[in-house]
Amino acid sequence: MIMDKIALFLAIVGGLNWGSIGLFGFDVVAFLFGGQASVMSRVVYTLVGLAAIWCISLLFRESDPVEDHT
């Protein structure tokens, strides 16, 4: 599902950003979009948060069985 891939991508971006904050004290999103309080940074942070919430559902979904087309 395309929404799963988008959510996973955004969650990875958020994880990498938090990793750079933890290791180097450098917020990549804030750097790219003009500070933590800028509208664009807040939009990115919000999208990453929503993506993380979406990814929680991936933990509880059953995988689709592979259909045998013989």
Backbone hydrogen bonds, N-H to C=O, Kabsch-Sander energy under -0.5 kcal/mol:
donor,donor_aa,acceptor,acceptor_aa,energy
5,K,1,M,-1.5
6,I,2,I,-2.3
7,A,3,M,-2.5
8,L,4,D,-2.5
9,F,5,K,-2.4
10,L,6,I,-2.5
11,A,7,A,-2.4
12,I,8,L,-2.2
13,V,9,F,-2.4
14,G,10,L,-2.4
15,G,11,A,-2.4
16,L,12,I,-2.7
17,N,13,V,-2.3
18,W,14,G,-2.6
19,G,15,G,-2.2
20,S,16,L,-2.2
21,I,17,N,-2.0
22,G,18,W,-2.7
23,L,19,G,-2.7
24,F,20,S,-2.1
25,G,20,S,-0.6
25,G,21,I,-1.4
26,F,20,S,-1.6
27,D,25,G,-0.5
28,V,26,F,-0.9
31,F,27,D,-2.2
32,L,28,V,-2.7
33,F,29,V,-2.1
34,G,30,A,-0.7
34,G,31,F,-0.5
35,G,30,A,-3.5
38,S,35,G,-1.1
42,R,38,S,-2.3
43,V,39,V,-2.1
44,V,40,M,-2.4
45,Y,41,S,-3.0
46,T,42,R,-2.3
47,L,43,V,-2.7
48,V,44,V,-2.6
49,G,45,Y,-2.2
50,L,46,T,-2.6
51,A,47,L,-2.4
52,A,48,V,-2.2
53,I,49,G,-2.0
54,W,50,L,-2.3
55,C,51,A,-2.4
56,I,52,A,-1.2
57,S,53,I,-0.8
57,S,54,W,-1.0
58,L,54,W,-0.6
58,L,55,C,-0.8
59,L,55,C,-0.7
59,L,56,I,-1.1
60,F,56,I,-0.6
60,F,57,S,-0.8
61,R,57,S,-0.7
69,H,67,E,-0.7
